[in-house]
């Protein structure tokens, strides 16, 4: 349900911003890796709940240098969009989960290279994994 509300209010706008950044990056042959990262993030910002980003263990110095270039060229304005949207969402109690998600996406938007998008598992129980709750005694 959160993903649907996110998509209607913010997801499509953010995805367009990432798609635009990806298209611009792919115009120049040298920056195609930035375009690919931008397209990957566009799919992530459309449907962020239930997914997260993790560092790719194969990422190395090239990803770190690429993230520096990304930050200077595109990352700061994509992160600014996330922060402004997050502030707007946090103005209402109902919007706080969306604001928090937007702030987390700001960090991903700043330094996207060397990250993978992965599914997060749903909690098996509110009381811990594998623990059963006993019925109250009568």
N, C-alpha and C positions, 0 to 999 in steps of 0.2 A: 504494500500500500504506500509506503514511504517513497518508493521509487516512482510510482505514478504521479504523486504530488510533486516530487522533485522535477520530473520530466516536464510537467505542465508549467511550473513557475520559473525554473531556472535551467534545467538540464539542456533543453534545446538551444538556448542562447549560448551557454558555455561550449556546447558541442560545435556550434557554428564558429565560435572564436578559435577553437583548436583546429577545426577543419581549415579555416582561412590561414592560420599560421602554417599548417601542413602543406597547403597548396603553394603558398609563397616559398616555403623551404624547398619544395620539390622542383620549383622553376629553375633554381640553380642546382646544377648537378652535384656540386660539392656538399651541399647541405641536405641531401636526401635522407641521411640518418635522422636528422632533426624532423623532417616531414613524417617519417615512419613513427617516431616517438609521439609526435603530435596527433597522428591518426589513432594511435593506441590509446592515448589519453582522451580523445574525443569519444571513443566508445565507453571509456570508464566514467566520464562525467555525465553521460546520458543516464546510466543505471548504477550509481555508486554504492547503494546500500546492499550489503551481502558480499561485497568485494573490497579488497584493499590492495595496496602496492607493497611489494617487498623488494629488497635489494637483490639483484641478480648476482650470484656468486662469481659469474664469469666476467663481470664488469671490472674494468681496470682503469688505467691512467687515461686512456682515450675517452672513456665516459666522463671522467672527472673534468678533463679539459673541454669536452663538448658541453658539459653542464655550465661551465663558466661562460662560454660563448652564448649558449642558450639564454642564460640569465641576463646578459647584457643586451641581447637582441629582442627576445620575446617573453622570457620568463617573468620579468617584473610586471609587465602590463597584464598578463594572464593572471598572475597572483593578485594584482590589484583588483581585477574584476571579481575574483573569489572573495577577497576581503570585504569589498563594498557590499556584495550580495549577502555575505555572512552577517555583517552589521545590520543590514535591512531585515534579515530573517530573525535575528535575535531581539528585535524590537517587540515581538509578540511572544507569548509563552509557547504557543503552538509551533512557532517557527524555530525555536531553539535547537531541536535536533538537526534541522536543515542548516542553521548557522554554523553549528559545530562541524558538520560534514563539509561545508564550504571552506571553513578555515583549514581543515585537514587537506583539502584539495589544493589550497593555496601553496602549501609546502611541496606538493607533488608537481604543481605547475612551475615552481621555481627551478627545480632540478629533476627533470623527468628521465634523463638517460641513465641506463644501468638499473632500471626498475622493471619489475614484471607485475602485471595485474593478476591476482589470484582470488579464488572464491574463499569466503570465510564460512566456516561451518556454523550452523545454528547451535545454540546451547542445548545439550541433551536434557538439562534440568536446571531449574533456578537454584537448586540446592547442591549442585555439583555433579560432575560426570559419574554416572552409574549408581548414584545413591537413590534409594527409594524412600519415599516418605510414608511413615506408618500412619494408618488410620487412627483417629482418636479412640481411646478406650471408652466403653460405655459402662 
